[in-house]
Amino acid sequence: MRSYNQHDLGREEFLSKLFYIGPMFRGERPQKGRLRQFHQVGAEAIGRGANHPLLDAEMIALSVGLLRSFGLNDFKLRINSLGTAQDKQKFADWLRAELKGKIAHLSDACKDQYERNVFRLLDSKDEACKAVMRELNIGTRHLSETGLKYFEEVKQGLDQLGIAYEVSSHLVRGLDYYTHTVFEISYAGLGAQDALGAGGRYNGLVEQLDGGDRRFPEPVGAIGFALGMERILLALEAQGKSSVAKRVLDVFVVAGKPGFEKDAFALAHLLRQNGIPADMDFGRGRAVKKQFDQANKLGARFVLVLGEEEMQRVTVGVKNMATGEQVSIPRDNIIQQIRSLL
C-alpha cells in the first residue's frame, strides 16, 4: 500500500491489479505451520475502480483457483461481511456491550483484546473465550442496508461461478483496516493452524496512509488475499500428494548414433529459438534407450529421433510418448509440424 502511494499509481491507473510472492517474517514462537520465516503468494486490487462487489468475488475465485491448481482439494471457504466503516463501528460497540459482563472471567490476554481490538476475541484460540463467543447470536444485525446489499452481490457473484462457501458471522479477521468482505480458506487436516490463506476488503487504507487524492470524488477501494505456501505444502502432504509438480517438456531430441549429437544440438536450439521448450541428452555416446529413459524422466511429450535413416533422408522421427505413435516428417518443415502436434 505504501508502494502504491509512493509511486502515485492511483493517478496513473483507475484499477491496479498486483501480485507478489516472497518471504515474510513474524516475531512469534514457532509452531507447526507457523514459522518465523514463511512464504506467501498474494494478490491485491486497488484503485478508484476497485469498489465493486464482483471484484471481491473475483479475488476469492482467484485464491480458490490457485489452491485447486496446486492439486489441493477438500478445503473450506468461509466468508463474512463487516459492512461499511460505520457498520463496523456499530458491530464493535455491540460486541463490547454484549461481552461487558463476561470479560471479567476471561484471561488477561482476552481482556487486553477486549480493550484494544474487540474483534480479535471472535478469533481467539483461548478455550474459555471461544465458549463465550459461541453464545453470541451475531447474524447480520450490524449491517446497514448498504452493507447487506453489498454482501448479497458478493455471494451472488460466487454462486454464479459455482464456488461453494460458508457464511460465518464469527469470521472477522484481526486487522483494523478491514471493511465489507472478509474470507478465510482452511484445511481441517492441519489441526489448530488450519488456515491456508485469507483476505478481505480494506477500503480507506490508502487515505489512512496519506495517499488520498482530493481531485477524485470516488474513494480508493482495495481488496486482497495471501496464501501461506508452507501450509499448502503441509496440506498436500496430508492428502498424500507430492508437493513437487511433475515436469513437462514439449520435445526431447535423441541422437540415434554417436556423431549425431551436433545435429541433435542444432535441432534443439532451433526449436527453442521458435518458442518450443526442448532438451537433449548430453551424455557422450549414450545408447538410444538411455536417451529415451531421460526423455521419460523429463516428462517429454514428444521425442525427435535423428537416426541414420533420418539423416540420409533429411527427416526426423517423431514419437508421441503418450500414445507410442511414431511418424516421419521432413526436417525443413519441422517447426510448423511440431507446433501442430503440440
Secondary structure, DSSP 8 states (H G I E B T S, - for coil): -HHHHHTTHHHH-SSEEEEEEEEEE--S--BTTB-SEEEEEEEEEEETT---HHHHHHHHHHHHHHHHHTT--S-EEEEEE--SHHHHHHHHHHHHHHHTTTGGGS-HHHHHHHHH-GGGGGG---HHHHHHHHT---TTTT--HHHHHHHHHHHHHHHHTT---EE-TT---S-TT-EEEEEEEE-GGGTTS-EEEEEEE-TTHHHHTT---TT-SS--EEEEEEEEHHHHHHHHHHTT--SS----EEEEEEESSTT-HHHHHHHHHHHHHTT--EEE--STT--HHHHHHHHHHTTEEEEEEE-HHHHHHTEEEEEETTT--EEEEEGGGHHHHHHHH-
